[in-house]
Amino acid sequence: MTGGAGRFRPGQTGKTEAEQKQTPTGRTPYVVELAEDPVATYTGKVSGLARTRPAPGEQLEPQSGAAKAYRKHLGTQRTAVAKAAGIAVNEVYTTAFNGFSATLTSAQVKALKADKRVRSVTESQMVSLSQASLGDTTPQPTTGTATGTAGTATTAASVTGAQATSAQKSTARKPGRSTGAGTVIGVLDTGIWPESPSFARKMSAPAGWHGTCQTGYKFAAEHCNGKIIGARYFADTVLAANGALPEGEVLSPRDMVGHGSHTASTAAGLPVDDVTISGRNFGSISGVAPDAQIAVYKVLWGGMGYDADIIAGIDAAVADGVQVLNYSIGTVFGDNEPNTPIGNAFLNATLAGVFVTAAAGNAGFSSAVSNTQPWVTTVGAAVTNVNAGTVRLGDGTTITGASLDVLPGGRSLPLVFGKQAGTLEEGSAYCLPGSLDPAKVKGKVVACALDSPYGAVQELKAKGAAAMVLFAPNGNFKVSSVYGFPVLYLNTKEQAGKIFNYLMRHPADGTARLTSSSDGSNAPSVADYSSTGPDKMHSGLMKPDLVAPGSDIIAAVSPPGNFGRQYDAYSGTSMAAPHVAGEAAILRAEHPDWSPGAVASALHTTADTVVNTSPLAQGSGLSSLKRAADPGLVIEPDVKSLIAFSEAAQPDGRELNLPSIALREYDGTKPVVLTRKLTNVGSKRETYRASASGLEGMQVSVSPAVVTVAPGKTASVTITLRRGSAPWDRYVTGAITWRSTAHQVRIPVAARPWGITPRQYDDNLEEFGRLASGAYGMIEPGFTGPVSGRSTGYAPLQWESYSMPTGVRGGVFDRKALGVRAHSFKVPAGSAGIVVKAETDDPDTNLDLWLYKGDKLVYRSAASWSSSERAWVFMPEAGTYTAYVFAQDSGGPVVDYRLGHVVLSRNGHYKPATLALPTAVERGTTPPYKLRPDAPLKPDLEYWAYTELRTKGQVVPGQLVSTTQDSWQ
């Protein structure tokens, strides 16, 4: 899963992932895909069996006579394949995927792979919790209820201290297309809690519904009341692999975790008044499409599941007749292979007319996006409502953090660090249960390092504390929970450093005043935990596609998984995806003739840009349902191109007709020429004029620049992008927009010309491949052709010796803390690089090195195993930089250390050196080179140089190269 509070942990069977994949019989679960097309994509190639694939813009008829006949044919073929290999089939797939799951021996795998009737045999993969959570977040028993009734709702009430975000603030709306009436949203998740007021309405089955209500433990037929139109569960592979369900689970569609109920109610929950959590009224909430109906497909058990079970859920959903599928599930570090069985099942679902939305994942860094297939709308999380709180310390320092609880306000209270108020060996620094002395915390604000926040709250309540300041010494995501106790959370290292060092300076007389506040950021932002691009699997796709509200989302949960609460605040891209699912359901209701691609395009091209945020993080931006209902033009790929993409060994994606352009690692020596086809889905003939914005340095042309498109017609344009003066090995971003008098159609663009190092990440992480050794240099060029180069020659690091008093052993960095010394230096314009090093000879001292430009941290070197730290910046902005040397741990009251630094000019002339390069290079190869000093260098000194390449008249920045005289002896 990709959201929630992390309260129900995966794999509670006590087994490792490898052990869970081994079945009790020693066999391994597999997904077997057969060669023939499933019902969703069959085009009539078998004599006597009619086509079942729907025409573009139409929905599959999964129970038609043709579909039943073809499904019978597939069954005959499947039986023959299984019998030939001696296999007992577990789950059967026919609609969105043609094949089956089974536990197999290695001999059976070999036999299947040799069978021409088999397309692929893939070991079943597990997916599990990938949550935006804080440490061990098992909550204390509390209640969360709705004191009002489902149905008519009022505008959300103001909440003292915090304003949680619901899927949609509830106002009374007449049921109809604008509320999703007549559509079914399938939810692949942990099940549903049917007693929730969010699902308490009897409704008739819509036209085209073919699903069922699968009963099971504490889940009866009457729980499918119409709002819950159908419910199924899929556990064959989990049971075959583990022999039993995880602890706390039940074999039925009932949700024992809370995640599935939360996503379902976010997408399509009914309006509910007076939602109360731990005694706090959070006002009224509603799902995005409150009149859409919900089909439940329980595919996760205790927070984990197998793709074999998930494919069965997808297959059933398409056969049942859903219009939208929500998939708030992902892998921890994003996709690691293209064209997975789940991805292919989603393709077939899309071709059957089902819109698929999925969570981008919560890794919190780039190149870790899940669900990156081009036919899936991948959604990141946005913060759309700021739930802030402030602590004012006794010295006047103010720190703004996050809180969903009522903070005490009023006068300042005594502040104490848990470490100093209890038994350290029992975890008092983290305020673990049983660790604190009540005489030292009663009536005080207690500062606790992050470990088990709910356990800390339980301890503080029991010992009579007034409030808690929870801080994360190593940094963590900004994720709030409702604790039912005054808690202010400080999630960054910088915030932790401020409060930690205040506590060290004021161990006995510290004070704190906690107040609810706004941090001043009213505009939406991308959540810090939301996984961002680029898409490491496809260099020509932009993922995520969109962002949607994902932080502090109040929605229905299951009481067993949330200790009595019926409603709770979850955060994650899991919470963002169902917002888009609800919007898609409304668009499907309003435009039943639109294909899934048209719906996706409408959401993309009309989205709001999140300011000061790269398309790599937000895709097209924050979706806007009102504009998406009338987008003017849509840009969608055709069936043939999507199928070709799914069959490619290394699919790229830039050639697809998508409403975005991604050019990771393009050849900057050549123009990139793309085609986009624009279809008018409006009712009037319109003339559109193209323009480019952003994309600094790039040369962008659209031909023709002006197009006139009649309703239902399509215009084709050619887009040519040249690097121009844009920097090599750096992203430039922007957009191409077509404007008419009534519409604006925008597609985001992100482009990185590959110079000397390919890169799967954005420009915020360390640039691997930018540092080199002069004696053993190597480049990996992104171009093919002749190459020459030059260097600045070698400049030595300039060393100085210093001493400083140390602070607290094992302390937390703050620029004003004891044990920190600042060293500033100027970096002029035209600099190629900065290198800073800090060293000490004291074996008991651990130094860290923090490099800032103004208030912005640009590099942190904090190796715990070494006190030889190095910070560097390639092509730095001009200005004043400050290196902070931090004695994180020390052997005495004073530490002696050395600081060395060098600033290299791009046009510098230092100690001459000869650059030996090959005369020509080929893209993707790794040719070696040497930068040899022309004369001996001083011994025991480290030297640095800058190299620069030239090809076809273009200059390509090279590397920062280091050497010593010893390297040449």
HELIX and SHEET records of a PDB file:
HELIX    1   1 GLU A   17  LYS A   21  1                                   5    
HELIX    2   2 VAL A   39  THR A   41  5                                   3    
HELIX    3   3 GLY A   65  ALA A   85  1                                  21    
HELIX    4   4 SER A  106  ALA A  114  1                                   9    
HELIX    5   5 ARG A  177  THR A  179  5                                   3    
HELIX    6   6 PRO A  197  PHE A  199  5                                   3    
HELIX    7   7 ALA A  221  HIS A  223  5                                   3    
HELIX    8   8 ASP A  236  ASN A  242  1                                   7    
HELIX    9   9 HIS A  259  ALA A  268  1                                  10    
HELIX   10  10 ASP A  307  ASP A  320  1                                  14    
HELIX   11  11 PRO A  341  LEU A  351  1                                  11    
HELIX   12  12 GLY A  418  GLN A  420  5                                   3    
HELIX   13  13 LEU A  424  GLU A  426  5                                   3    
HELIX   14  14 SER A  428  TYR A  430  5                                   3    
HELIX   15  15 PRO A  438  VAL A  441  1                                   4    
HELIX   16  16 PRO A  453  LYS A  463  1                                  11    
HELIX   17  17 LYS A  493  ARG A  505  1                                  13    
HELIX   18  18 PRO A  559  ASN A  562  5                                   4    
HELIX   19  19 THR A  573  GLU A  590  1                                  18    
HELIX   20  20 PRO A  596  THR A  605  1                                  10    
HELIX   21  21 PRO A  615  GLN A  618  1                                   4    
HELIX   22  22 LEU A  625  ALA A  628  1                                   4    
HELIX   23  23 VAL A  639  GLU A  647  1                                   9    
HELIX   24  24 GLN A  965  TRP A  968  5                                   4    
SHEET    1   A 4 GLY A   3  GLY A   4  0                                        
SHEET    2   A 4 TYR A 567  GLY A 572 -1                                        
SHEET    3   A 4 ILE A 553  ALA A 556 -1                                        
SHEET    4   A 4 THR A 165  SER A 166  1                                        
SHEET    1   B 4 VAL A  92  TYR A  93  0                                        
SHEET    2   B 4 GLY A  99  LEU A 104 -1                                        
SHEET    3   B 4 THR A  28  LEU A  34 -1                                        
SHEET    4   B 4 VAL A 118  GLU A 123 -1                                        
SHEET    1   C 2 MET A 126  VAL A 127  0                                        
SHEET    2   C 2 GLY A 305  TYR A 306 -1                                        
SHEET    1   D 3 GLY A 144  ALA A 146  0                                        
SHEET    2   D 3 VAL A 275  ILE A 277 -1                                        
SHEET    3   D 3 ARG A 280  ASN A 281 -1                                        
SHEET    1   E 2 GLN A 168  LYS A 169  0                                        
SHEET    2   E 2 ILE A 285  SER A 286 -1                                        
SHEET    1   F 7 ILE A 228  TYR A 233  0                                        
SHEET    2   F 7 GLN A 293  LYS A 298  1                                        
SHEET    3   F 7 VAL A 184  ASP A 189  1                                        
SHEET    4   F 7 VAL A 324  TYR A 327  1                                        
SHEET    5   F 7 PHE A 355  ALA A 359  1                                        
SHEET    6   F 7 THR A 377  VAL A 383  1                                        
SHEET    7   F 7 SER A 525  VAL A 526 -1                                        
SHEET    1   G 7 ILE A 228  TYR A 233  0                                        
SHEET    2   G 7 GLN A 293  LYS A 298  1                                        
SHEET    3   G 7 VAL A 184  ASP A 189  1                                        
SHEET    4   G 7 VAL A 324  TYR A 327  1                                        
SHEET    5   G 7 PHE A 355  ALA A 359  1                                        
SHEET    6   G 7 THR A 377  VAL A 383  1                                        
SHEET    7   G 7 LEU A 546  PRO A 549  1                                        
SHEET    1   H 7 THR A 398  ALA A 402  0                                        
SHEET    2   H 7 ALA A 388  LEU A 393 -1                                        
SHEET    3   H 7 THR A 511  SER A 517 -1                                        
SHEET    4   H 7 LEU A 413  PHE A 417 -1                                        
SHEET    5   H 7 VAL A 445  ALA A 449  1                                        
SHEET    6   H 7 ALA A 467  PHE A 471  1                                        
SHEET    7   H 7 VAL A 487  LEU A 490  1                                        
SHEET    1   I 4 LEU A 633  VAL A 634  0                                        
SHEET    2   I 4 VAL A 672  ASN A 680 -1                                        
SHEET    3   I 4 THR A 714  ARG A 722 -1                                        
SHEET    4   I 4 GLN A 699  SER A 703 -1                                        
SHEET    1   J 5 ILE A 661  TYR A 666  0                                        
SHEET    2   J 5 GLN A 744  PRO A 753  1                                        
SHEET    3   J 5 VAL A 732  ARG A 739 -1                                        
SHEET    4   J 5 GLU A 686  GLY A 694 -1                                        
SHEET    5   J 5 VAL A 706  VAL A 709 -1                                        
SHEET    1   K 4 LEU A 771  SER A 773  0                                        
SHEET    2   K 4 GLN A 954  THR A 963  1                                        
SHEET    3   K 4 TYR A 943  THR A 951 -1                                        
SHEET    4   K 4 SER A 788  SER A 791 -1                                        
SHEET    1   L 4 LEU A 771  SER A 773  0                                        
SHEET    2   L 4 GLN A 954  THR A 963  1                                        
SHEET    3   L 4 TYR A 943  THR A 951 -1                                        
SHEET    4   L 4 ALA A 795  PRO A 796 -1                                        
SHEET    1   M 3 GLY A 777  MET A 778  0                                        
SHEET    2   M 3 PRO A 928  PRO A 933 -1                                        
SHEET    3   M 3 ALA A 913  ALA A 916 -1                                        
SHEET    1   N 2 GLY A 785  PRO A 786  0                                        
SHEET    2   N 2 ALA A 920  VAL A 921 -1                                        
SHEET    1   O 4 GLN A 798  PRO A 805  0                                        
SHEET    2   O 4 VAL A 894  SER A 905 -1                                        
SHEET    3   O 4 SER A 831  GLU A 839 -1                                        
SHEET    4   O 4 GLU A 869  PHE A 874 -1                                        
SHEET    1   P 4 VAL A 820  VAL A 827  0                                        
SHEET    2   P 4 GLY A 879  ASP A 889 -1                                        
SHEET    3   P 4 ASN A 846  LYS A 853 -1                                        
SHEET    4   P 4 LYS A 856  SER A 861 -1                                        
END                                                                             
